[in-house]
Amino acid sequence: MNKPEKKLWDKIKKYMPGDTERVENICSTGMPDISGAWKKDYWIELKYYSTLKNKSVQDLLRPSQLGWHRLRAKYGSIIFVIVEKNFVGRCHEYYLYEYDYSSDNYILILLTVDKFDQYTGNTFRHQIKGVIER
């Protein structure tokens, strides 16, 4: 996990439901950064980028990550992607996506602007729990 993604994890980890841990796997190049369990197993890929240009979540993921998400979702795994976008000293945006196997797309669940505070963290936790409980 690179340094900006580690900082993102440090901000959000206390808000993730259930038991979560960082995965440092050099054997599987597409495996997400975080493994979680709360009623069901789930996975979180963390992404950070700093630019004025918008990028789709697919543009941020490597082909091996896209393949891993598709394969695991096919068998019932829940996959999230959390993106922090830094507008080069202006503000931050935080995005929460869920991978949807049936459409082979990432569905935006939540967008919040500026800072990742307790309110934002609790909102992320609530949204993740809602997806898991469906």
C-alpha positions in Angstrom: 0.0 0.0 0.0 1.5 3.3 -1.0 1.9 6.2 1.5 -1.2 8.2 0.5 -3.4 5.1 0.6 -1.9 4.2 4.0 -2.9 7.7 5.3 -6.4 7.2 3.9 -6.6 3.8 5.7 -5.5 5.5 8.9 -8.4 8.0 8.6 -11.1 5.5 7.9 -10.2 2.3 9.6 -12.0 3.0 12.9 -15.2 3.5 11.0 -15.3 0.3 9.1 -17.8 -2.3 10.4 -16.7 -5.5 12.1 -13.2 -6.8 11.9 -10.9 -5.3 9.2 -7.2 -5.7 8.4 -4.8 -4.5 5.8 -3.7 -7.2 3.4 -0.1 -7.2 2.2 -0.2 -9.8 -0.5 2.7 -10.1 -2.9 1.3 -13.3 -4.4 -2.0 -11.9 -5.8 -1.5 -8.7 -7.6 -5.3 -7.9 -7.8 -6.3 -8.5 -4.2 -7.8 -5.4 -2.5 -6.0 -3.6 0.3 -8.4 -4.4 3.1 -10.2 -7.6 4.2 -13.3 -7.1 6.3 -15.9 -9.2 8.0 -19.3 -8.0 9.4 -22.1 -10.5 8.9 -20.4 -11.3 5.5 -16.9 -11.0 4.2 -16.1 -7.8 2.3 -13.1 -6.3 0.6 -12.0 -2.7 0.2 -9.7 -1.3 -2.4 -8.2 2.1 -1.5 -7.2 4.7 -4.1 -5.8 8.2 -3.9 -5.1 10.7 -6.6 -4.1 14.3 -6.7 -5.2 16.2 -9.8 -7.7 18.7 -11.2 -8.9 16.2 -13.8 -11.6 13.7 -13.0 -10.9 10.0 -13.3 -13.3 7.2 -13.3 -12.8 4.5 -10.7 -12.0 2.1 -13.5 -9.2 4.4 -14.6 -7.7 4.2 -11.1 -7.7 0.4 -11.0 -5.1 -1.9 -12.6 -6.4 -4.7 -14.9 -5.5 -7.3 -12.4 -7.6 -5.5 -9.8 -10.6 -5.3 -12.1 -10.2 -9.0 -12.8 -10.0 -9.9 -9.2 -13.1 -7.9 -8.4 -15.1 -9.5 -11.2 -14.1 -13.1 -10.2 -14.8 -12.7 -6.5 -18.0 -10.8 -7.0 -19.2 -13.6 -9.3 -19.0 -15.9 -6.3 -20.7 -13.5 -3.8 -17.9 -11.3 -2.4 -18.8 -7.7 -1.7 -16.2 -5.3 -3.1 -15.9 -1.6 -2.2 -13.6 1.0 -3.5 -12.9 4.1 -1.5 -11.2 7.0 -3.4 -9.7 10.1 -1.9 -9.3 12.9 -4.5 -7.0 15.8 -3.6 -7.6 19.0 -5.6 -4.0 20.1 -5.2 -4.3 22.1 -2.0 -7.9 23.2 -2.5 -10.1 20.4 -1.0 -10.6 16.7 -0.8 -13.4 14.5 -2.0 -14.1 11.1 -0.7 -16.0 8.5 -2.8 -17.4 5.2 -1.8 -18.2 2.7 -4.6 -19.6 -0.8 -4.7 -18.7 -3.1 -7.5 -21.9 -4.5 -9.1 -21.3 -7.8 -10.8 -24.5 -7.8 -12.8 -23.6 -4.6 -14.6 -19.8 -5.0 -14.4 -19.7 -1.4 -13.0 -18.8 0.5 -9.9 -21.8 2.2 -8.4 -21.3 5.4 -6.5 -22.8 5.1 -3.1 -21.5 8.2 -1.3 -19.6 11.4 -2.1 -18.4 13.8 0.6 -16.3 16.9 0.3 -13.5 18.5 2.3 -12.6 16.4 5.4 -13.0 12.9 6.7 -14.4 13.6 10.2 -16.5 11.5 12.6 -19.7 12.4 10.8 -18.3 11.3 7.4 -16.8 8.2 8.9 -20.1 7.2 10.5 -21.9 7.8 7.2 -19.4 5.6 5.4 -20.0 2.8 8.0 -23.7 3.1 7.7 -23.6 2.9 3.9 -21.3 -0.1 3.9 -23.5 -1.9 6.5 -26.5 -1.2 4.3 -24.9 -2.9 1.3 -23.8 -5.9 3.3 -27.3 -6.3 4.8 -29.1 -6.3 1.4 
